[in-house]
């Protein structure tokens, strides 16, 4: 009887699946001009496609779909009217669905106030294989998560990340077995500069390393997708050989928000490819941590294009994700926001703890095209005047959003606010400003759609580095790579607040000069997850101390140290904490030697100057 019941249930599921077909947008065979956006998949359950054309419609995304039967099908798209937090009317991000070259009549993505299923129309097909396309209507960041074909008009469709996940499992058979990625000694999550250095140093010391990165491009904030230059001083402090790995991939041209080639992504790819001990898993995002008590047993990662899932087993892991994603999944202790002066004793701390953080930047620049260039009128809730408009041709670190928002839970809104103000300001300059003639031949050349973050979770180690440690030059016996950047903290620009209170998009910085200061090793591993390291902006520091350690040449050196410590853990079969307790002298020997090639020029050296120094720039 039990087998019979199971058979009936399976038959019912198969029958139901034949009535509905789900197509994930990111899985399209040809994405055309649409981009895969995975930044918010933890919140919404999936990546999506975004038509990021900066006001120019992008090339169609196209794929083939086999329907279970001929006849009539209802077509739905899961989409979002992204300007709805600021504008009550129709939004700019419209697109249509095309089947076999015939566009369905309903515009999608320009109504509603949240991610939702919208009815695109009805089709009738006399063959099972169809050509499906997403046709962008504006170039203003229309987005599509998935397309559903249904034989019947459903009573309702799932409207939450959890319920959409259940639909995916049912219709896409996502309950298929997760494959093992292989056997590794060390798994590094995050392919920014800190993760690159952690992977390289560990591999050069004999470990078999998996480097798992959720974008097609390595480098994180220093990639051509975000375009932040490398800040901070390397080869300084008690271990001057630390930082040589940075020289192997560092770009030669200085500056933020510059042409893509300036960031020399190929150097990062070449470096990782040249290391036989590293296996790179590009476009895989960590989605789950399986635990054995207070140890990570394995991590599961999902491919952002195909949905393929891989399981990574290892005795050691490093969270170099920036957001502390692995730590959060594993239950690591972490902090967010600003601590109070009572909590930390820091003179730079606020009187009352709050959730304010340093924001995320959507950088952009324009170019002169030599002839008059128009731009669509873009008015979606952000009203500009000659007084409030930014009369500039480029926006870099000062264009900063989300300082009063949750940089993880509200990450899409934070990024979208960045896009909104770039387009709105540019539209005002081009169409209405008193100086529009000065901008007549200028056109938008590049606007980031991947946000450059500065602060979110900070995972807690056995030491939480503070402003008092840095300014007091408090000595620790486990000193490692030195931080050199000023304590550079960002706040909403008061001038911008006067026009856009609570919705600022410009930042100012307050920089406090420091002596170079070596970061304690005990800031680089989790205090409660026994086999978890961290490197990058998610290390164990206070909000104020983050102002100095967060720049990428500094985080890269700390990644190098983490790779060294991982090699000791592997050889001695010990935990990261036990490296400090029983093997600190060996770590010091490795830091004296360094893991990078010696004798290479430092193409982006800042002038260290006198004992105390104040950098003129900010990032």
C-alpha positions as CSV (number, residue, x, y, z in Angstrom):
1,X,0.0,0.0,0.0
2,X,2.8,2.4,0.9
3,X,4.5,1.9,-2.5
4,X,1.2,2.5,-4.2
5,X,0.7,5.8,-2.4
6,X,4.2,6.9,-3.3
7,X,3.5,6.0,-7.0
8,X,0.3,8.1,-6.9
9,X,2.1,11.1,-5.4
10,X,4.9,10.9,-8.0
11,X,2.4,10.6,-10.8
12,X,0.5,13.6,-9.5
13,X,3.7,15.6,-9.3
14,X,4.8,14.7,-12.9
15,X,1.3,15.5,-14.1
16,X,1.4,18.9,-12.4
17,X,4.8,19.6,-13.8
18,X,3.6,19.0,-17.3
19,X,1.1,21.8,-16.8
20,X,3.8,24.3,-15.8
21,X,7.3,25.0,-17.1
22,X,9.6,27.4,-15.3
23,X,12.6,29.1,-17.0
24,X,15.2,30.8,-14.9
25,X,16.2,34.0,-16.7
26,X,19.9,33.6,-15.7
27,X,20.0,30.3,-17.5
28,X,19.2,31.7,-20.9
29,X,21.5,30.3,-23.6
30,X,22.4,33.8,-24.8
31,X,22.0,36.7,-22.4
32,X,22.6,39.3,-25.1
33,X,23.0,42.7,-23.5
34,X,21.4,41.6,-20.2
35,X,23.6,41.1,-17.2
36,X,23.4,38.4,-14.5
37,X,22.9,40.0,-11.1
38,X,23.6,37.7,-8.2
39,X,24.1,40.3,-5.5
40,X,20.7,39.8,-3.8
41,X,20.1,36.1,-4.3
42,X,20.4,35.4,-0.6
43,X,17.3,37.7,0.0
44,X,15.2,36.7,-3.1
45,X,16.5,33.1,-3.6
46,X,17.8,33.5,-7.1
47,X,20.0,35.6,-9.4
48,X,18.2,37.5,-12.2
49,X,18.9,39.3,-15.5
50,X,19.1,43.1,-15.6
51,X,18.9,45.2,-18.7
52,X,21.7,47.6,-17.8
53,X,22.0,49.8,-20.8
54,X,22.3,53.3,-19.2
55,X,19.2,54.5,-21.1
56,X,19.9,52.6,-24.3
57,X,17.9,49.3,-24.9
58,X,20.1,46.3,-24.7
59,X,20.3,43.3,-27.0
60,X,17.7,40.6,-26.5
61,X,18.4,37.6,-24.2
62,X,17.4,34.4,-26.1
63,X,17.0,30.8,-25.3
64,X,15.1,27.7,-26.5
65,X,12.3,26.0,-24.5
66,X,10.6,22.7,-25.0
67,X,7.0,22.8,-23.8
68,X,5.3,19.5,-22.7
69,X,2.5,20.0,-25.2
70,X,1.1,22.1,-28.0
71,X,-1.9,24.5,-27.6
72,X,-2.5,27.5,-25.4
73,X,-0.2,28.6,-22.6
74,X,-0.3,31.4,-20.1
75,X,3.0,33.3,-19.8
76,X,4.1,35.0,-16.6
77,X,7.3,36.8,-15.6
78,X,8.7,37.4,-12.1
79,X,9.9,41.0,-12.1
80,X,10.2,44.2,-10.1
81,X,9.4,47.9,-10.7
82,X,12.7,49.1,-9.2
83,X,11.9,52.8,-8.8
84,X,8.7,52.1,-6.8
85,X,10.4,53.0,-3.4
86,X,10.7,56.6,-4.7
87,X,8.0,56.9,-7.4
88,X,4.3,56.0,-7.3
89,X,3.7,55.7,-11.1
90,X,5.0,53.6,-13.8
91,X,8.8,52.9,-13.7
92,X,11.4,53.0,-16.4
93,X,12.5,49.3,-16.4
94,X,10.0,47.9,-18.9
95,X,10.5,44.9,-21.1
96,X,8.4,42.4,-23.1
97,X,8.5,38.7,-23.8
98,X,8.8,37.4,-27.3
99,X,7.9,33.9,-28.4
100,X,9.1,32.7,-31.8
101,X,9.6,36.4,-32.8
102,X,6.2,37.6,-31.7
103,X,6.2,40.1,-28.8
104,X,3.5,39.6,-26.3
105,X,1.5,42.8,-25.8
106,X,2.0,43.5,-22.1
107,X,4.8,45.6,-20.8
108,X,6.5,44.1,-17.8
109,X,8.6,45.4,-14.9
110,X,7.2,49.0,-14.8
111,X,4.4,48.5,-12.3
112,X,4.0,47.1,-8.8
113,X,5.9,47.8,-5.7
114,X,7.8,44.5,-5.0
115,X,9.1,41.4,-6.7
116,X,6.0,39.8,-8.2
117,X,4.6,37.6,-11.0
118,X,3.1,39.6,-13.9
119,X,1.0,38.2,-16.6
120,X,2.7,38.7,-20.0
121,X,-0.1,37.2,-22.1
122,X,-1.4,34.1,-23.7
123,X,0.3,32.1,-26.5
124,X,-0.9,29.3,-28.7
125,X,1.8,27.1,-30.2
126,X,1.6,24.3,-32.7
127,X,5.0,22.9,-32.0
128,X,6.7,22.1,-28.7
129,X,10.0,23.8,-29.2
130,X,9.9,27.6,-29.0
131,X,12.3,30.5,-29.1
132,X,12.0,32.7,-26.0
133,X,13.4,36.2,-25.8
134,X,13.5,39.1,-23.3
135,X,13.1,42.3,-25.2
136,X,14.3,45.4,-23.3
137,X,12.3,48.6,-23.8
138,X,14.4,51.2,-22.2
139,X,17.9,50.3,-21.1
140,X,17.0,51.4,-17.6
141,X,17.7,48.3,-15.6
142,X,14.5,46.3,-16.2
143,X,14.9,42.9,-14.5
144,X,13.5,39.4,-14.9
145,X,14.0,36.6,-12.4
146,X,12.0,33.8,-14.2
147,X,9.4,33.0,-16.7
148,X,6.5,30.6,-16.1
149,X,4.4,28.9,-18.7
150,X,1.2,27.5,-17.4
151,X,-1.6,25.5,-19.2
152,X,-4.1,27.0,-16.8
153,X,-4.6,30.3,-15.1
154,X,-3.2,29.6,-11.6
155,X,-5.3,30.7,-8.6
156,X,-2.1,32.3,-7.2
157,X,1.6,32.3,-7.7
158,X,4.3,32.3,-5.0
159,X,5.3,35.8,-3.8
160,X,8.1,35.2,-1.3
161,X,11.6,34.0,-1.7
162,X,10.8,30.8,0.3
163,X,7.7,29.9,-1.7
164,X,9.4,30.7,-5.0
165,X,12.2,28.3,-3.8
166,X,9.6,25.6,-3.4
167,X,8.4,26.2,-6.9
168,X,11.9,25.9,-8.3
169,X,12.5,22.6,-6.5
170,X,9.2,21.3,-7.9
171,X,9.5,22.4,-11.4
172,X,13.2,22.4,-12.0
173,X,14.0,19.3,-10.0
174,X,16.4,21.2,-7.8
175,X,16.2,18.4,-5.3
176,X,18.8,16.6,-7.4
177,X,21.9,15.5,-5.6
178,X,24.6,18.1,-4.9
179,X,27.9,17.0,-6.3
180,X,31.1,16.9,-4.4
181,X,33.6,19.5,-5.7
182,X,36.6,17.5,-4.8
183,X,39.0,17.0,-1.9
184,X,40.6,20.2,-0.6
185,X,42.8,21.3,2.3
186,X,41.5,24.8,2.3
187,X,38.4,26.5,0.9
188,X,38.5,30.3,0.3
189,X,35.1,31.9,-0.3
190,X,35.4,35.2,-2.2
191,X,37.7,36.1,-5.0
192,X,38.5,39.7,-4.1
193,X,42.0,40.7,-3.5
194,X,42.1,39.3,0.1
195,X,40.7,36.0,-1.2
196,X,43.2,35.9,-4.0
197,X,46.1,36.4,-1.7
198,X,44.8,33.9,0.9
199,X,44.5,31.2,-1.9
200,X,47.9,32.0,-3.4
201,X,49.9,32.0,-0.2
202,X,48.2,28.7,1.0
203,X,48.8,27.0,-2.4
204,X,52.5,28.1,-2.5
205,X,52.9,26.5,0.9
206,X,51.6,23.2,-0.3
207,X,47.9,23.2,0.3
208,X,45.2,22.1,-2.2
209,X,42.9,25.1,-2.4
210,X,39.4,25.8,-3.7
211,X,38.8,29.5,-4.5
212,X,35.0,30.0,-4.8
213,X,33.9,33.3,-6.3
214,X,30.3,34.4,-7.3
215,X,31.2,36.7,-10.2
216,X,32.7,36.0,-13.6
217,X,35.5,38.5,-12.8
218,X,38.0,38.2,-10.0
219,X,39.1,41.2,-7.9
220,X,35.9,42.3,-6.1
221,X,36.0,46.1,-5.6
222,X,39.2,46.2,-7.6
223,X,37.6,44.5,-10.6
224,X,36.5,46.1,-13.8
225,X,32.9,45.6,-12.6
226,X,33.3,48.0,-9.7
227,X,36.6,49.9,-10.4
228,X,38.2,50.9,-7.1
229,X,41.9,51.3,-7.1
230,X,44.1,49.6,-4.6
231,X,44.7,51.7,-1.5
232,X,47.2,51.4,1.4
233,X,50.9,50.6,1.8
234,X,52.4,47.2,1.4
235,X,55.9,46.0,2.4
236,X,55.8,48.0,5.6
237,X,55.6,47.2,9.3
238,X,57.4,44.4,11.1
239,X,57.2,42.0,8.1
240,X,58.2,44.0,5.0
241,X,58.0,41.0,2.6
242,X,54.2,40.9,3.1
243,X,52.4,42.4,0.1
244,X,54.6,41.0,-2.6
245,X,51.7,39.0,-4.0
246,X,49.8,42.2,-4.6
247,X,52.6,43.3,-6.9
248,X,51.9,40.2,-9.0
249,X,48.4,41.3,-9.9
250,X,48.2,45.0,-9.0
251,X,47.3,47.4,-11.8
252,X,49.6,50.1,-13.0
253,X,47.2,53.0,-13.4
254,X,45.8,54.8,-10.5
255,X,42.2,56.1,-10.0
256,X,38.6,55.1,-9.3
257,X,35.9,54.9,-11.9
258,X,38.2,54.7,-14.9
259,X,38.1,52.6,-18.1
260,X,37.8,48.8,-17.5
261,X,41.3,48.1,-18.9
262,X,42.9,50.1,-16.1
263,X,42.1,47.4,-13.5
264,X,43.9,44.7,-15.5
265,X,41.6,41.8,-14.6
266,X,43.8,39.5,-16.8
267,X,46.6,39.8,-14.2
268,X,44.4,38.3,-11.5
269,X,43.2,35.5,-13.8
270,X,46.7,34.8,-14.9
271,X,48.0,34.6,-11.3
272,X,45.3,32.1,-10.2
273,X,45.7,30.0,-13.4
274,X,49.5,29.8,-12.8
275,X,49.1,28.2,-9.4
276,X,48.7,24.4,-9.7
277,X,47.4,24.1,-6.1
278,X,44.4,26.3,-6.7
279,X,41.1,25.2,-8.4
280,X,39.0,28.3,-9.2
281,X,35.2,27.9,-9.1
282,X,34.0,30.9,-10.9
283,X,30.3,32.1,-10.7
284,X,29.6,29.9,-7.6
285,X,27.9,31.5,-4.6
286,X,28.0,29.9,-1.1
287,X,24.5,29.3,0.0
288,X,24.8,26.8,2.9
289,X,27.1,25.7,5.7
290,X,26.8,22.2,7.2
291,X,28.1,22.1,10.7
292,X,29.6,19.6,13.0
293,X,29.2,21.3,16.3
294,X,31.3,24.5,16.1
295,X,33.2,23.3,13.0
296,X,32.2,23.8,9.4
297,X,31.9,20.4,7.9
298,X,31.2,21.6,4.3
299,X,29.9,24.5,2.3
300,X,27.4,24.3,-0.5
301,X,27.7,26.7,-3.5
302,X,25.3,27.3,-6.3
303,X,26.3,28.3,-9.9
304,X,24.7,31.7,-10.6
305,X,24.0,30.7,-14.3
306,X,23.1,27.0,-14.3
307,X,21.9,26.4,-10.7
308,X,24.4,23.5,-10.4
309,X,25.3,22.9,-6.7
310,X,28.7,21.8,-5.4
311,X,29.7,20.7,-1.9
312,X,33.1,21.8,-0.6
313,X,34.6,19.7,2.1
314,X,37.8,20.7,3.9
315,X,39.2,21.0,7.4
316,X,39.7,24.7,6.9
317,X,37.7,27.6,5.5
318,X,38.3,31.4,4.9
319,X,35.5,33.9,4.6
320,X,36.7,36.6,2.2
321,X,33.2,37.5,1.0
322,X,33.2,41.0,2.4
323,X,29.7,40.6,3.8
324,X,30.8,37.7,6.1
325,X,28.4,35.4,4.3
326,X,30.1,32.2,5.3
327,X,30.4,33.3,8.9
328,X,26.7,34.2,9.0
329,X,25.7,30.8,7.5
330,X,27.9,29.0,10.0
331,X,26.6,30.9,13.0
332,X,29.7,32.9,13.7
333,X,29.5,35.8,16.1
334,X,29.4,39.2,14.2
335,X,28.6,42.8,14.7
336,X,27.1,45.5,12.4
337,X,26.7,49.2,12.7
338,X,28.4,51.6,15.1
339,X,29.3,50.7,18.7
340,X,28.8,53.3,21.4
341,X,31.7,55.0,23.3
342,X,30.6,53.2,26.4
343,X,31.0,49.8,24.6
344,X,34.5,50.4,23.1
345,X,36.0,53.3,25.0
346,X,37.0,54.8,21.6
347,X,37.0,58.6,21.3
348,X,35.7,58.3,17.8
349,X,32.7,56.1,18.7
350,X,29.2,57.6,18.9
351,X,27.4,58.4,22.1
352,X,24.6,55.9,21.4
353,X,25.1,52.7,19.3
354,X,23.2,52.7,16.1
355,X,23.0,50.9,12.7
356,X,24.7,53.5,10.6
357,X,27.5,52.1,8.4
358,X,29.7,53.4,5.6
359,X,27.7,53.1,2.4
360,X,28.0,51.5,-1.1
361,X,29.1,53.4,-4.2
362,X,27.7,53.1,-7.7
363,X,30.5,54.7,-9.6
364,X,30.1,56.2,-13.1
365,X,31.7,58.4,-15.7
366,X,30.9,60.1,-18.9
367,X,32.8,60.9,-22.1
368,X,32.8,63.5,-24.8
369,X,31.5,61.9,-28.0
370,X,32.3,64.9,-30.2
371,X,28.7,65.5,-31.2
372,X,25.4,66.3,-29.6
373,X,24.2,63.4,-27.5
374,X,20.7,63.2,-25.9
375,X,19.5,61.4,-22.8
376,X,15.9,60.4,-21.9
377,X,14.1,62.5,-19.4
378,X,14.4,60.4,-16.2
379,X,12.1,61.6,-13.4
380,X,11.2,58.9,-10.9
381,X,10.9,60.5,-7.5
382,X,14.3,62.3,-7.2
383,X,13.7,65.9,-8.0
384,X,16.7,68.0,-9.0
385,X,17.2,71.7,-9.4
386,X,20.2,73.8,-10.4
387,X,20.9,74.1,-6.6
388,X,20.8,70.4,-5.8
389,X,22.2,68.9,-9.0
390,X,25.8,67.7,-9.1
391,X,27.3,69.5,-12.1
392,X,30.0,66.8,-12.7
393,X,31.0,64.4,-15.4
394,X,32.1,61.6,-13.1
395,X,31.0,60.1,-9.8
396,X,33.4,58.0,-7.7
397,X,33.7,57.3,-4.0
398,X,31.7,60.3,-2.8
399,X,28.6,58.9,-4.6
400,X,27.5,56.7,-1.7
401,X,24.2,55.3,-0.7
402,X,22.7,53.2,2.1
403,X,24.5,54.7,5.1
404,X,21.3,54.5,7.1
405,X,20.2,51.1,5.6
406,X,21.0,47.5,6.1
407,X,23.7,46.8,3.5
408,X,22.6,43.1,3.3
409,X,18.9,42.9,3.9
410,X,18.3,46.1,1.8
411,X,21.2,45.7,-0.6
412,X,19.0,45.9,-3.7
413,X,17.4,49.1,-2.6
414,X,20.8,50.6,-1.7
415,X,22.2,49.7,-5.2
416,X,19.0,50.9,-6.9
417,X,19.2,54.2,-5.1
418,X,22.7,54.6,-6.5
419,X,21.4,54.0,-10.0
420,X,18.4,56.3,-9.5
421,X,20.5,59.3,-8.5
422,X,23.0,58.8,-11.3
423,X,20.3,58.7,-14.0
424,X,18.2,61.5,-12.4
425,X,21.1,63.9,-12.0
426,X,22.4,63.2,-15.5
427,X,18.9,63.7,-16.9
428,X,18.7,67.1,-15.2
429,X,22.1,68.2,-16.5
430,X,21.3,67.1,-20.0
431,X,17.7,68.3,-20.3
432,X,16.9,71.1,-17.8
433,X,19.9,72.6,-16.1
434,X,21.2,76.1,-16.8
435,X,24.5,74.5,-17.9
436,X,23.0,71.9,-20.2
437,X,24.9,73.3,-23.2
438,X,28.2,72.4,-21.4
439,X,27.0,68.8,-21.4
440,X,25.6,68.7,-24.9
441,X,28.2,66.4,-26.3
442,X,28.7,64.3,-23.2
443,X,27.2,60.8,-22.8
444,X,27.2,58.2,-20.1
445,X,30.1,55.9,-20.8
446,X,29.9,53.6,-17.8
447,X,27.7,53.1,-14.7
448,X,28.4,50.3,-12.3
449,X,25.5,47.9,-11.5
450,X,27.6,45.9,-9.0
451,X,27.7,48.1,-5.9
452,X,31.1,48.8,-4.2
453,X,30.5,48.1,-0.5
454,X,32.5,49.3,2.4
455,X,30.9,47.9,5.5
456,X,28.4,45.3,6.6
457,X,29.1,42.3,8.9
458,X,32.3,42.2,10.9
459,X,33.0,38.7,12.2
460,X,34.4,38.6,15.7
461,X,37.7,37.0,16.7
462,X,39.6,36.6,19.9
463,X,40.6,40.3,19.6
464,X,38.4,43.1,18.3
465,X,40.8,45.7,17.1
466,X,39.8,49.2,18.2
467,X,40.8,52.8,17.6
468,X,42.5,52.8,21.0
469,X,44.8,50.0,19.9
470,X,45.8,51.8,16.7
471,X,46.3,55.3,18.0
472,X,48.0,54.1,21.2
473,X,50.2,51.7,19.2
474,X,49.2,49.0,21.6
475,X,51.7,46.1,21.1
476,X,50.4,42.6,20.5
477,X,52.7,39.5,20.3
478,X,50.8,38.2,17.3
479,X,51.3,41.4,15.2
480,X,51.0,40.6,11.4
481,X,50.6,42.9,8.4
482,X,50.4,46.6,9.0
483,X,47.5,48.9,8.3
484,X,48.6,52.3,7.0
485,X,45.5,54.1,5.7
486,X,44.1,56.9,7.9
487,X,41.1,56.0,10.0
488,X,38.8,57.0,7.2
489,X,35.1,57.1,8.1
490,X,32.3,58.2,5.9
491,X,29.2,60.2,6.8
492,X,26.2,61.7,4.8
493,X,27.3,64.9,3.2
494,X,25.5,67.8,5.0
495,X,25.1,69.7,1.8
496,X,23.4,66.8,0.2
497,X,21.3,66.2,3.3
498,X,19.9,69.7,3.0
499,X,18.2,68.7,-0.3
500,X,17.6,65.0,0.3
501,X,17.3,64.4,4.1
502,X,17.4,60.7,4.9
503,X,18.0,59.8,1.3
504,X,21.5,61.2,0.8
505,X,23.6,59.9,-2.0
506,X,26.8,61.9,-1.3
507,X,29.3,61.3,1.4
508,X,32.1,63.1,3.2
509,X,35.0,61.5,5.0
510,X,36.7,62.3,8.2
511,X,40.3,61.1,8.2
512,X,42.4,60.6,11.3
513,X,46.1,60.1,10.6
514,X,47.8,57.0,12.1
515,X,51.2,55.5,12.5
516,X,51.5,52.2,10.5
517,X,50.1,49.6,12.9
518,X,50.3,45.8,12.6
519,X,47.0,44.0,12.9
520,X,46.9,41.1,15.5
521,X,46.6,37.6,14.1
522,X,43.7,37.0,16.5
523,X,41.5,39.4,14.4
524,X,41.7,36.9,11.5
525,X,39.8,33.9,12.8
526,X,36.4,33.4,14.3
527,X,36.1,33.3,18.1
528,X,33.4,30.6,18.0
529,X,33.7,28.7,14.7
530,X,36.8,26.6,15.2
531,X,38.0,26.2,11.6
532,X,37.0,29.6,10.1
533,X,39.5,32.3,9.1
534,X,38.5,35.7,7.7
535,X,40.3,38.3,5.6
536,X,39.0,41.4,4.0
537,X,36.6,44.0,5.4
538,X,34.8,41.4,7.5
539,X,37.6,40.9,10.0
540,X,37.4,41.4,13.8
541,X,37.4,45.2,14.2
542,X,35.2,47.9,15.6
543,X,33.4,50.2,13.2
544,X,35.9,53.0,13.8
545,X,38.9,50.7,13.3
546,X,37.4,49.4,10.1
547,X,38.1,52.9,8.7
548,X,41.8,52.0,8.3
549,X,42.0,48.2,7.7
550,X,39.3,48.1,4.9
551,X,41.5,49.3,2.0
552,X,42.5,46.6,-0.4
553,X,46.3,46.5,-0.3
554,X,45.9,46.1,3.5
555,X,43.2,43.4,3.3
556,X,45.4,41.6,0.7
557,X,48.3,41.3,3.1
558,X,46.0,40.0,5.8
559,X,44.7,37.4,3.3
560,X,48.3,36.4,2.7
561,X,48.8,35.9,6.4
562,X,45.6,33.8,6.6
563,X,47.0,31.5,3.9
564,X,50.2,31.1,5.9
565,X,48.3,30.3,9.0
566,X,46.1,27.8,7.1
567,X,49.3,26.0,6.0
568,X,50.4,25.7,9.7
569,X,47.0,24.3,10.6
570,X,47.3,21.7,7.9
571,X,50.8,20.6,8.8
572,X,50.2,20.6,12.6
573,X,46.6,19.4,12.4
574,X,45.5,22.3,14.6
575,X,42.9,25.0,14.6
576,X,43.5,28.7,13.8
577,X,43.4,29.6,17.5
578,X,46.0,26.9,18.2
579,X,48.4,28.6,15.7
580,X,48.5,31.5,18.1
581,X,48.7,29.3,21.2
582,X,51.4,26.9,20.0
583,X,52.8,27.8,16.6
584,X,53.2,31.6,16.6
585,X,56.9,31.5,16.0
586,X,56.4,29.5,12.8
587,X,53.8,32.0,11.6
588,X,56.4,34.8,12.2
589,X,59.0,32.9,10.2
590,X,56.6,32.6,7.3
591,X,55.7,36.3,7.5
592,X,59.4,37.2,7.4
593,X,59.9,35.2,4.3
594,X,56.6,36.2,2.5
595,X,54.9,34.2,-0.2
596,X,55.2,36.6,-3.1
597,X,57.8,37.0,-5.8
598,X,60.6,39.2,-4.7
599,X,62.1,42.1,-6.6
600,X,58.9,43.2,-8.5
601,X,58.2,47.0,-8.7
602,X,55.4,48.4,-6.6
603,X,53.3,50.1,-9.3
604,X,50.9,51.9,-6.9
605,X,53.1,52.9,-4.0
606,X,51.8,55.7,-1.9
607,X,54.3,58.0,-0.3
608,X,54.6,57.0,3.3
609,X,56.2,60.4,4.2
610,X,56.8,61.1,7.9
611,X,55.8,59.0,10.8
612,X,52.2,60.2,10.8
613,X,50.5,60.8,7.5
614,X,47.2,61.7,6.1
615,X,46.1,60.4,2.7
616,X,44.6,63.0,0.5
617,X,42.2,60.5,-1.1
618,X,39.4,58.4,0.1
619,X,37.7,55.3,-1.1
